[in-house]
Amino acid sequence: MKPVASRTPRGTTQARLERRSGASLGGGHYAVKPAPGAVLDCGWGRLIFAHTFSSPDAIAQELSREGAGRRDIAFYVADPHVVLSRAPLDLFLDPSDTYRLWLSDYRAGKRRNGGFFITPARLPDDIEAINRIYLARRMMPLDPGPLMQDRRGRRRLILVARDEETSAVVGVVMGVDHVATFDDREGGSSLWSLAVDPQCRHPGIGEALSRRLGERFKARGRAFMDLSVLHDNTDAITLYEKLGFQRVTTFAIKNRNPINEQLFTGPKPEEKLNPYASIIVDEARRRGMGVAIEDAARGFFALEFGGRSIRCRESLSDLTSAVAMSLCDDKAATRRVLADAGLNVPDQARAGDDEEADATFLARHGEVVIKPARGEQGRGITVGITDRYGLSPAIEAARRVCDTVLIEEFVAGTDLRLVVIGDDVVAAAVRRPPEITGNGTDTVAELIEHLSRRRAAATRGESCIPLDDTTRTCIAAHGHSLDEVLPYGEKLLVRRTANLHTGGTINDVTARLNPALAEAALSATRAIRIPVAGIDMLVPSVEGKDYVIVEVNERPGLANHEPQPTAERFIDLLFPQTVSRLARNRQQSGSATP
């Protein structure tokens, strides 16, 4: 790991950093007298302060004591090559950089927090909310046991960001006080496990948490605050450099385990897959399957195992018949099959052929939806038409997607997506349309741009809010325009549909799902005879029994439902002979994956 010159602030050199700290960050020194060394359990794993150990052998031995399903980190390793030589098959050099913030130079930020506030975590009450965020970010959840022994935050300080309206936890960071942990003569501290809820709409939470943690440690008289960040996490590095962190040269070593797998298995296939294909390919690679990328841009790949090959396009596979796919592709045909199976569906008719018939349908229901008979990702759909003047433009918009246009009864309710794989409902999630909150400064268009950028970052580019006629119409219906400054604290719905690709958010409700809704989803897949599907319902409540099925998607986005094990169950369906093999590996590795 060599210092990256382009990231080092002007006028700062590694020698200056080492002189200032009073120690060589990369030198070969260890504790003078034999000692077990300083180790701190952080709930997700142990921090092993390598420079407090008597020898490289002692560090390697301590790493060998890692518990099942944990992620231990040996930090400040002076001679990584020597430590690795002691257990080359078990250890690897973490590809992360270390950054340091000198707290004597630090000045508090002037940015006003909007929509959230920061407090110390309430343990154990906040653990569930914190772990929900960590799991959504594919990070290790916390074991509250070790943390409860330090509830006053002397060694470990956990700060959370809370939504101003609901007090729900929307961000978290952990700090470690080195002086309290091992009487650090350099007066250090460190930042760990910074995470923000990917569904949160408030900007600046990560920056605010980092700043507040630094301010807390500065108030304690600490000299610096260090952190470790993956070398290619450019967004995080940009944030830290903005706050004044400087790159320093030191090393970290971790164990080769399933949790760290992506860090030591080497690069993925050169072809860049979208998140919906990647989640499946990654699970297949973890099981030792062969993967052939056929068309990365469109998500086509083939999986091979035991002499058998199955082609997929994301979650659509050879197991889905052409007839089932055709039924899902035609919304009118889908409705007829589901209605014949006795399932609840909205009233529907063909639109655009007879203006009077369309107006009569509207008058009968009071409010309607116009949608193309074929299409995906919410394109061409207009929701909430209440007068005949809105019919023609909505029909024309739908016709640009598909020649056949449908007029459908509007059904009020919560937008619920159920993912069915085989004979199980694997995930359930509520989808909500995008909403902005005014800050008294930015225009509606600027707020939409900010939210769209955050949604794109959280979904790897899969979600953004288009500034099209549908968005403008929705904003105008609430008495606003794109160039208007939205008052501070006022909320504005900018789309009527909750489709993820147009900026909607998705929140897991699997544990709360009424079994009657799950059974209705299974009945729908049996009626269409499809092995994998996303069933879209409108429901008064996810805990209730009432529903209306509005669509069946033959290629549901499995990546949208993490941390539910959608990719695992998909591979189980395609290659059932790998299930017991994977279970054995999980038992041996101590993985907590269900």
VOGU-3710 file (C-alpha; in Angstrom, 3 decimals, decimal comma):
1> mkpvasrtpr> 0,000/0,000/0,000  1,794/3,105/-1,182  0,624/6,620/-0,347  -1,471/8,063/-3,126  0,015/11,440/-3,978  -3,151/12,779/-5,566  -5,062/12,240/-2,318  -2,477/13,815/0,010  -3,314/17,433/0,932  -0,879/20,038/-0,397
11> gttqarlerr> 2,131/20,564/1,859  1,519/17,341/3,820  4,047/14,512/3,687  4,184/11,136/5,343  7,263/12,225/7,290  5,390/15,239/8,671  2,540/13,019/9,789  4,940/10,617/11,500  6,846/13,416/13,252  3,617/14,918/14,455
21> sgaslggghy> 2,322/11,635/15,875  5,620/10,863/17,546  5,714/7,348/16,065  6,466/5,638/12,772  3,202/4,413/11,298  4,946/2,010/8,980  7,957/1,056/11,065  8,751/-2,345/12,539  8,095/-1,777/16,234  5,937/-3,593/18,755
31> avkpapgavl> 5,300/-3,433/22,490  8,599/-3,592/24,378  7,494/-6,042/27,056  5,643/-9,314/26,302  1,912/-8,721/26,724  -1,321/-10,090/25,308  -1,886/-6,757/23,560  -4,977/-4,524/23,369  -8,157/-6,058/21,961  -11,625/-4,458/21,960
41> dcgwgrlifa> -14,871/-6,232/21,050  -16,943/-3,772/18,997  -20,022/-5,963/18,601  -19,335/-6,759/14,930  -15,904/-8,200/15,685  -12,726/-7,344/17,549  -10,296/-4,500/16,996  -6,786/-5,846/17,513  -4,380/-2,963/18,082  -1,348/-4,617/16,520
51> htfsspdaia> 1,212/-2,055/17,680  0,518/-3,050/21,304  1,520/-6,689/20,677  4,956/-8,109/21,382  5,494/-9,821/18,016  3,984/-10,671/14,606  3,374/-14,204/15,890  1,217/-12,844/18,699  -0,887/-10,854/16,208  -1,429/-13,904/13,983
61> qelsregagr> -2,382/-16,006/16,992  -4,882/-13,399/18,172  -6,484/-13,265/14,721  -6,855/-17,063/14,808  -9,240/-16,648/17,769  -11,875/-14,909/15,632  -15,387/-16,085/16,535  -17,881/-17,555/14,066  -19,703/-14,953/12,020  -17,434/-12,105/13,196
71> rdiafyvadp> -15,042/-9,772/11,434  -11,837/-9,123/13,403  -9,394/-6,449/12,249  -5,735/-6,173/13,204  -5,088/-2,436/12,889  -1,765/-0,493/12,877  0,196/-3,559/11,686  3,837/-2,532/11,360  5,169/-5,569/9,453  2,245/-7,008/7,492
81> hvvlsrapld> 4,459/-9,260/5,368  5,768/-10,975/8,483  2,324/-11,421/10,039  0,956/-12,835/6,768  3,850/-15,305/6,582  2,708/-16,840/9,870  -0,674/-17,930/8,408  -0,683/-17,314/4,629  -3,726/-19,518/4,009  -5,818/-17,869/6,699
91> lfldpsdtyr> -4,968/-14,164/6,561  -4,969/-11,419/3,940  -3,902/-7,784/3,692  -6,965/-5,565/3,857  -7,143/-3,330/0,729  -8,100/-0,268/2,782  -6,436/3,079/3,334  -6,080/4,784/6,698  -7,012/8,451/7,082  -6,300/10,694/10,054
101> lwlsdyragk> -8,029/13,861/11,280  -5,865/16,038/13,550  -8,356/17,249/16,122  -6,259/20,242/17,189  -6,762/21,657/13,668  -10,396/20,646/13,365  -13,097/23,308/13,186  -16,792/22,510/13,521  -18,879/22,728/10,370  -21,411/25,503/9,846
111> rrnggffitp> -23,940/23,487/7,848  -27,351/23,283/9,458  -28,751/19,780/9,851  -32,048/19,473/8,018  -34,674/17,034/9,242  -32,518/15,100/11,715  -30,623/15,444/14,983  -27,759/13,493/16,582  -27,675/11,829/19,998  -25,774/9,028/21,721
121> arlpddieai> -27,368/5,642/21,018  -29,748/4,272/23,616  -28,604/0,730/24,347  -30,071/-1,795/23,965  -33,200/-0,011/22,639  -31,578/1,218/19,403  -29,755/-2,004/18,488  -32,535/-3,325/16,247  -32,754/-0,064/14,279  -28,964/0,195/13,996
131> nriylarrmm> -28,679/-3,383/12,747  -31,420/-2,780/10,191  -29,262/-0,028/8,679  -26,100/-2,148/8,818  -27,811/-5,083/7,105  -29,251/-2,804/4,422  -25,689/-1,589/3,772  -24,354/-5,166/3,791  -22,373/-4,509/6,960  -21,940/-6,629/10,067
141> pldpgplmqd> -24,734/-6,266/12,650  -23,917/-5,536/16,283  -23,978/-8,057/19,096  -25,275/-5,974/22,026  -23,544/-8,136/24,666  -20,077/-6,511/24,641  -21,565/-3,044/24,197  -23,733/-3,306/27,292  -20,595/-3,541/29,426  -19,647/-0,031/28,304
151> rrgrrrlilv> -23,029/1,734/28,207  -21,501/5,074/29,205  -19,387/5,043/26,044  -16,001/5,301/27,745  -14,251/2,997/25,257  -16,892/2,731/22,524  -19,011/5,756/21,643  -22,030/5,100/19,403  -23,849/8,107/17,930  -27,077/7,930/15,937
161> ardeetsavv> -28,914/10,371/13,701  -32,664/10,507/14,296  -35,445/11,796/12,081  -36,862/15,006/13,579  -40,461/13,927/13,055  -40,395/10,254/14,021  -37,155/9,972/16,068  -36,391/6,880/13,978  -32,689/6,035/13,653  -31,503/6,981/10,138
171> gvvmgvdhva> -27,715/6,899/10,605  -25,068/5,515/12,964  -21,347/5,762/13,676  -19,088/4,092/16,236  -16,039/5,704/17,780  -13,270/4,022/19,791  -11,301/5,934/22,433  -7,755/4,585/22,343  -6,788/6,193/25,636  -9,659/4,553/27,494
181> tfddreggss> -9,028/1,253/25,694  -5,267/0,791/26,135  -3,896/4,029/27,633  -2,648/5,192/24,244  0,356/7,484/24,787  -0,380/9,200/21,439  -3,856/10,204/22,606  -5,689/8,715/19,643  -9,215/7,687/18,717  -10,852/6,106/15,666
191> lwslavdpqc> -14,088/6,074/13,655  -15,791/2,832/12,607  -18,984/1,528/10,981  -20,417/4,773/9,623  -23,711/4,004/7,841  -26,816/5,895/6,703  -30,221/4,361/5,994  -30,353/4,049/2,163  -34,059/4,947/2,241  -33,489/8,207/4,167
201> rhpgigeals> -34,265/11,403/2,241  -32,216/13,807/4,422  -28,796/14,854/3,009  -25,612/15,335/5,038  -26,142/12,656/7,700  -22,778/10,929/7,190  -20,917/14,223/7,368  -22,820/15,340/10,472  -22,141/12,064/12,305  -18,422/12,195/11,456
211> rrlgerfkar> -18,158/15,790/12,609  -20,004/15,190/15,861  -17,821/12,186/16,689  -14,672/14,224/16,076  -16,037/17,010/18,282  -16,742/14,525/21,084  -13,212/13,153/20,964  -11,703/16,641/20,746  -13,643/17,569/23,894  -12,017/14,564/25,587
221> grafmdlsvl> -8,605/15,920/24,668  -7,798/13,355/21,994  -5,088/14,291/19,487  -6,459/12,622/16,370  -9,186/10,402/14,953  -8,311/7,660/12,455  -10,480/5,624/10,124  -10,062/2,832/7,608  -11,816/3,004/4,218  -11,642/0,752/1,153
231> hdntdaitly> -9,193/2,231/-1,341  -11,807/2,447/-4,109  -14,642/3,947/-2,030  -14,294/7,319/-3,723  -17,512/8,802/-2,310  -16,431/8,141/1,276  -12,861/9,313/0,634  -14,157/12,538/-0,896  -16,259/13,155/2,226  -13,381/12,458/4,613
241> eklgfqrvtt> -10,950/14,676/2,716  -13,563/17,427/2,758  -13,611/17,140/6,563  -9,808/17,445/6,718  -8,697/13,809/7,001  -5,211/13,083/5,641  -3,889/9,821/4,242  -1,371/7,967/6,441  0,515/4,762/5,721  -0,318/1,859/7,966
251> faiknrnpin> -1,826/-1,556/7,398  -4,667/-3,803/8,498  -4,949/-7,594/8,310  -8,104/-9,716/8,384  -9,067/-13,381/8,286  -10,143/-15,133/5,122  -13,814/-15,849/5,867  -17,127/-15,654/3,990  -17,743/-12,152/5,310  -14,503/-10,851/3,808
261> eqlftgpkpe> -14,742/-12,990/0,688  -15,093/-10,162/-1,818  -11,858/-8,615/-0,567  -9,611/-11,620/-1,298  -11,302/-13,659/-4,060  -9,981/-11,355/-6,745  -11,835/-9,194/-9,225  -15,261/-10,080/-10,519  -15,810/-10,767/-14,219  -14,688/-7,797/-16,296
271> eklnpyasii> -18,170/-7,334/-17,716  -20,089/-4,883/-15,524  -23,468/-6,293/-14,541  -26,397/-4,360/-13,132  -27,304/-4,939/-9,451  -30,101/-7,393/-10,322  -27,767/-9,704/-12,219  -24,795/-9,125/-9,890  -26,581/-10,333/-6,764  -27,317/-13,675/-8,447
281> vdearrrgmg> -23,882/-14,078/-10,040  -22,175/-13,269/-6,735  -24,189/-15,949/-4,935  -23,370/-18,465/-7,668  -19,638/-17,660/-7,392  -19,805/-18,128/-3,613  -21,083/-21,655/-4,257  -18,277/-22,435/-6,683  -20,454/-22,403/-9,812  -19,269/-21,561/-13,267
291> vaiedaargf> -20,542/-18,233/-14,580  -20,545/-17,192/-18,227  -21,535/-13,580/-18,938  -23,325/-13,485/-22,274  -24,597/-9,889/-22,436  -23,650/-7,766/-19,438  -25,575/-4,687/-20,549  -28,867/-6,616/-20,665  -28,166/-8,901/-17,725  -27,829/-12,195/-19,618
301> falefggrsi> -25,618/-14,908/-18,105  -25,417/-18,692/-17,753  -24,811/-20,654/-14,560  -23,167/-24,071/-14,656  -22,900/-26,771/-12,016  -22,649/-30,556/-12,102  -22,785/-30,737/-15,903  -26,005/-28,675/-16,022  -26,324/-25,152/-17,416  -29,191/-22,669/-16,927
311> rcreslsdlt> -29,404/-19,365/-18,758  -30,795/-16,312/-16,994  -31,652/-12,723/-17,568  -31,416/-11,413/-14,034  -34,131/-13,359/-12,130  -35,747/-14,657/-15,346  -34,416/-18,130/-16,146  -34,936/-21,150/-18,399  -37,360/-22,416/-15,751  -39,934/-19,769/-16,751
321> savamslcdd> -41,924/-20,836/-19,800  -42,565/-18,606/-22,787  -46,307/-18,814/-22,105  -45,922/-17,630/-18,499  -43,686/-14,787/-19,623  -46,222/-13,767/-22,293  -49,024/-13,719/-19,739  -47,038/-11,424/-17,436  -46,067/-9,192/-20,338  -49,726/-8,543/-21,225
331> kaatrrvlad> -51,445/-6,831/-18,283  -54,908/-7,525/-19,654  -54,132/-11,225/-20,040  -52,638/-11,304/-16,538  -55,828/-9,840/-15,087  -58,052/-12,389/-16,857  -56,019/-15,366/-15,591  -55,991/-14,045/-12,018  -59,709/-13,247/-12,077  -60,485/-16,765/-13,358
341> aglnvpdqar> -58,478/-18,120/-10,396  -60,759/-16,234/-7,997  -58,201/-13,612/-7,016  -59,045/-9,946/-6,417  -58,180/-7,673/-9,363  -59,278/-4,136/-10,326  -61,922/-3,420/-12,965  -60,253/-2,805/-16,321  -61,079/-2,001/-19,956  -59,311/-1,083/-23,168
351> agddeeadat> -58,861/2,682/-23,524  -58,577/5,069/-26,449  -60,988/3,361/-28,844  -64,137/5,172/-27,668  -63,954/8,485/-25,795  -67,472/8,118/-24,410  -66,756/4,615/-23,156  -63,625/5,900/-21,438  -65,597/8,748/-19,860  -68,297/6,323/-18,722
361> flarhgevvi> -65,683/4,077/-17,112  -64,234/7,124/-15,339  -67,662/8,243/-14,131  -68,400/4,768/-12,768  -65,201/4,661/-10,664  -64,518/8,356/-10,013  -60,754/7,937/-10,365  -58,757/5,810/-12,799  -55,284/4,750/-13,879  -54,106/4,772/-17,482
371> kpargeqgrg> -51,348/2,275/-18,354  -49,846/0,605/-21,426  -50,871/-3,031/-21,799  -47,183/-3,927/-22,117  -44,242/-2,233/-20,460  -42,133/-2,145/-17,317  -40,485/0,157/-14,783  -43,567/2,380/-14,548  -43,171/3,844/-18,036  -46,316/5,391/-19,503
381> itvgitdryg> -48,458/4,990/-16,366  -50,614/7,901/-15,161  -52,288/7,547/-11,768  -55,206/9,471/-10,282  -57,165/10,826/-13,242  -60,433/12,307/-11,963  -61,846/14,209/-14,976  -62,252/13,446/-18,664  -59,812/16,212/-19,656  -56,957/14,188/-18,221
391> lspaieaarr> -57,786/11,061/-20,208  -56,482/12,024/-23,654  -52,952/13,159/-22,640  -52,590/10,127/-20,365  -53,681/7,767/-23,149  -51,210/9,390/-25,556  -48,397/9,006/-23,013  -49,227/5,311/-22,570  -49,501/4,782/-26,321  -45,903/5,936/-26,744
401> vcdtvlieef> -44,945/2,802/-24,790  -47,489/0,355/-26,251  -50,229/0,629/-28,898  -52,745/-1,051/-26,598  -53,741/1,137/-23,652  -55,753/0,118/-20,589  -58,020/2,136/-18,323  -58,194/0,710/-14,835  -60,114/1,356/-11,662  -58,014/3,340/-9,173
411> vagtdlrlvv> -57,618/1,429/-5,906  -56,313/3,336/-2,904  -53,856/1,562/-0,664  -50,259/0,746/0,155  -48,106/-0,447/-2,741  -46,876/-3,921/-1,740  -44,413/-6,089/-3,696  -44,153/-9,805/-2,836  -41,316/-11,909/-4,259  -42,290/-15,525/-4,831
421> igddvvaaav> -39,592/-18,110/-5,539  -40,779/-21,679/-5,949  -43,372/-22,357/-3,278  -42,335/-19,577/-0,895  -42,863/-15,861/-0,452  -39,236/-14,917/0,166  -39,628/-11,162/0,604  -42,296/-8,516/1,044  -41,730/-4,785/0,761  -43,782/-1,610/0,784
431> rrppeitgng> -42,936/0,791/-2,015  -43,475/4,516/-1,582  -43,396/7,284/-4,191  -40,603/9,875/-4,016  -41,139/12,846/-1,718  -39,002/15,930/-1,120  -38,757/18,166/1,947  -38,248/21,911/1,614  -35,237/23,654/3,129  -36,342/27,225/2,394
441> tdtvaelieh> -33,431/27,721/-0,013  -33,537/25,278/-2,929  -36,147/25,172/-5,652  -38,356/22,145/-6,189  -36,257/21,174/-9,216  -33,032/21,394/-7,173  -34,519/19,337/-4,329  -35,620/16,697/-6,823  -32,112/16,661/-8,305  -30,573/16,189/-4,839
451> lsrrraaatr> -32,977/13,359/-3,967  -32,499/11,741/-7,375  -28,717/11,781/-6,916  -29,029/10,124/-3,489  -31,439/7,497/-4,824  -29,055/6,756/-7,718  -26,135/6,354/-5,306  -28,155/4,050/-3,034  -29,263/1,840/-5,954  -26,093/1,924/-8,075
461> gesciplddt> -27,777/4,052/-10,718  -31,033/2,093/-10,937  -33,272/4,772/-9,412  -33,728/8,400/-10,408  -36,600/10,884/-10,662  -37,296/12,054/-14,218  -38,257/15,711/-14,658  -40,959/14,814/-17,169  -44,603/15,766/-17,694  -45,730/13,208/-15,092
471> trtciaahgh> -43,542/14,828/-12,434  -44,627/18,340/-13,430  -48,294/17,356/-13,338  -47,962/15,821/-9,886  -46,187/18,924/-8,556  -48,771/21,248/-10,137  -51,597/19,228/-8,581  -50,161/20,188/-5,181  -49,967/23,880/-6,117  -46,255/24,133/-6,835
481> sldevlpyge> -43,878/24,469/-9,784  -40,325/23,297/-10,501  -38,749/26,755/-10,160  -40,475/27,568/-6,861  -38,572/27,519/-3,543  -40,243/24,997/-1,250  -40,719/26,372/2,317  -38,611/24,830/5,086  -40,085/21,585/6,395  -42,886/21,326/3,806
491> kllvrrtanl> -43,181/17,933/2,141  -44,097/17,497/-1,509  -44,952/14,285/-3,362  -43,313/14,497/-6,795  -44,598/11,254/-8,384  -47,816/9,325/-7,796  -46,290/5,918/-8,566  -43,869/4,121/-6,225  -41,772/2,460/-8,921  -38,143/2,134/-7,810
501> htggtindvt> -36,785/3,192/-11,204  -38,551/6,568/-10,979  -37,290/7,399/-7,500  -39,546/5,322/-5,245  -38,241/3,819/-2,027  -38,695/0,282/-0,803  -39,019/-0,866/2,820  -38,957/-4,484/3,962  -42,122/-5,743/5,723  -41,572/-9,502/5,407
511> arlnpalaea> -41,892/-10,121/9,144  -45,219/-8,253/9,311  -46,918/-9,850/6,281  -50,352/-11,409/6,808  -50,293/-15,082/5,717  -53,456/-14,458/3,672  -51,552/-12,042/1,425  -48,742/-14,553/1,020  -51,238/-17,248/0,035  -52,836/-14,924/-2,538
521> alsatrairi> -49,402/-14,297/-4,080  -48,703/-18,048/-4,237  -52,121/-18,618/-5,849  -51,250/-16,015/-8,483  -47,965/-17,706/-9,413  -49,697/-21,096/-9,564  -52,401/-19,676/-11,850  -49,793/-18,286/-14,248  -47,516/-21,312/-13,690  -44,439/-19,223/-13,102
531> pvagidmlvp> -41,626/-20,255/-10,714  -40,299/-16,763/-9,895  -42,378/-13,602/-9,863  -42,946/-10,240/-8,250  -46,600/-9,844/-7,254  -47,729/-6,220/-6,972  -50,663/-5,590/-4,650  -52,518/-2,610/-3,259  -53,483/-3,260/0,349  -55,022/-1,244/3,196
541> svegkdyviv> -52,445/-2,801/5,527  -49,710/-5,420/5,250  -51,089/-6,975/8,441  -54,609/-7,280/6,976  -56,197/-9,739/4,589  -57,627/-7,374/1,950  -55,772/-6,922/-1,334  -56,034/-6,219/-5,039  -53,406/-7,622/-7,422  -52,472/-5,032/-10,046
551> evnerpglan> -49,516/-6,670/-11,788  -47,283/-9,738/-11,968  -43,635/-9,188/-12,898  -41,780/-12,127/-14,406  -38,354/-10,594/-13,656  -38,437/-9,104/-10,130  -35,366/-7,190/-8,964  -33,967/-9,414/-6,222  -31,385/-6,819/-5,195  -34,166/-4,489/-4,037
561> hepqptaerf> -35,064/-6,803/-1,154  -31,812/-7,185/0,747  -31,196/-8,374/3,430  -33,863/-11,001/2,627  -32,138/-14,054/1,047  -33,659/-13,658/-2,417  -30,528/-14,567/-4,397  -29,865/-17,587/-2,171  -33,387/-18,926/-2,662  -33,166/-18,285/-6,415
571> idllfpqtvs> -29,992/-20,379/-6,702  -31,591/-23,026/-4,450  -34,450/-23,239/-6,973  -32,167/-23,485/-10,005  -29,653/-25,903/-8,456  -31,274/-27,688/-5,503  -28,314/-30,057/-5,246  -26,217/-27,163/-3,907  -28,453/-26,474/-0,897  -26,999/-29,076/1,462
581> rlarnrqqsg> -23,469/-28,211/0,306  -24,071/-24,542/1,093  -25,604/-25,427/4,469  -22,455/-27,364/5,348  -20,281/-24,420/4,401  -22,411/-22,073/6,484  -22,095/-24,350/9,505  -18,331/-24,581/9,087  -17,943/-20,817/8,615  -20,470/-19,859/11,270
591> satp> -22,318/-17,621/8,807  -25,502/-16,064/10,127  -27,153/-16,065/6,712  -30,582/-17,725/6,966
//
